Amino acid sequence: MDINKLQRENIKNLRPYSTARDEYKGQASVFLDANENSFGSPLPQEEAGESYKNYNRYPDPLQLDLKDAISKIKGVPIENTFLGNGSDEAIDLLFRAFCEPAKDNVIILPPTYGMYEVSAGINNIEVRKVNLLPNFQLNLDGIAEAIDENTKLIFICSPNNPTGNSIVRTDIETVLANFKGLVIIDEAYINYAKQRTFIQELTEYPNLVILQTFSKAWGLAALRLGMAFASSQVIDVFNKVKPPYNINQATQDIALKALQNIETVNDWIRITVQERDKLSNDLLALPNVTKVYPSDANFILAEVNDALNTYNTLVEQGIIVRDRSKVTLCEGCLRITIGTPEENKTLLEAIKNI
Ligand SMILES: *Cc1c(COP(=O)(O)O)cnc(C)c1O
C-alpha cells in the first residue's frame, strides 16, 4: 500500500514550514533565532512553577516528552503517534492531506459522530453515507458498493457515538483488509469497552488510523488534546501538514502531569462502567422507558415514550441530556451520559416522575 499515492498532489509536493527549532536543535545559552521575548513571560512567579518557566519560548513542535509518556502507557512508538488540538484536528488533517476537494469522497456510517461530515463539508469533500444496520453493525455490502476509485477514507466509530455499541471486530478487519484507502477507527470511548483497542493491529494494516482522545475517560476535554496512531508514513504526512506549534506548552505540561494520575482515571472508568450497567437496568424498569441499548461507552441510548417531552421536563429540572430522537435509527431516543452515582440517581428519579 502506497501512502504517498493517497496524498493530495499539492501535499505530496509541499515543502513544510521549517521552524527555528527545526533548523537548530542543539543546546545553547543564547537563543536569538525565533524572535521570542528573552526577558521571560509575565506570568506571576508563584504561578510560574518549575514547569511553567519557559512560556516565553515556542513549544516543542513534535511534543516528544509528552509522546514518550503516552508511548509508555499505550505501547505505541513515537513515530506512530500524532497529537492534535483534539481528535477534531486529526479528522480535519485527514481531509486536508488525503482528499482532493470536489473530486474525492469519503464514507461515513450513520448514525455516527457529527464531526466527520462537518469536516468533509468544510473541505468540500463528498460524503457517502452507508447507514448502520438496525442492530447498529456494519452493512458490509453497502460499504463495498459505495466505494469507488476516488474513495479515500472510511470512518468507523467504535464504540459508536450515539449508539454506544462496539462494531464487530471481524467486520472492521474485513474493511481494513479490502479497502485501498485509509480506515479510521475512532476509539474515543475505548476505555469503557469490553472490546480491545485496534492498537495491536497497527503493524498489520498500513491503512489503519486509530483516533483516541483525552476528552472522555481522561477527563481533560478543556485541554483539547487528541491522539492519532498510524503507520509512520501517515504520521509523517500529518506532521508535514499540521500547524508547526499545534499543541501549546500549557497543554503539554498539564497532560504530562495528568498521565501520572492514571490510577484515578482507571477508578473512574470502573465506576462509570458499573454505573452504566446499573442505570441501564434501572431505566429499563421504568414504564416510560421502552428500550435501553447495550453500551460499551460512557453513555447510553434510551428509547422513551415521548422523547421531546422527557427532554423538556428534564431541562426544567436543570438536567440536560442529548435529544437524538430525530436521528436516523435513533428515533425516540435520548443519549444520556453516565455521571457521578449522585447525578445518575437524580436523573433516574426525574425520569421516574414524568
Ligand atoms: C467526544 C468524541 C471525540 C473527541 O473529540 P475531541 O476533539 O478529542 O474532544 C472524538 N470522536 C468521537 C466519536 C467523540 O464522541
The ligand as a Gaussian input file, in Angstrom:
#p B3LYP/6-31G(d) Opt

LIG

0 1
 C      -16.081000      13.100000      22.017000
 C      -15.638000      12.449000      20.765000
 C      -14.384000      12.724000      20.225000
 C      -13.450000      13.662000      20.924000
 O      -13.100000      14.754000      20.188000
 P      -12.025000      15.743000      20.797000
 O      -11.844000      16.716000      19.661000
 O      -10.779000      14.948000      21.065000
 O      -12.588000      16.352000      22.026000
 C      -13.995000      12.058000      19.081000
 N      -14.802000      11.173000      18.491000
 C      -16.000000      10.866000      18.995000
 C      -16.841000       9.843000      18.341000
 C      -16.467000      11.513000      20.141000
 O      -17.689000      11.219000      20.611000

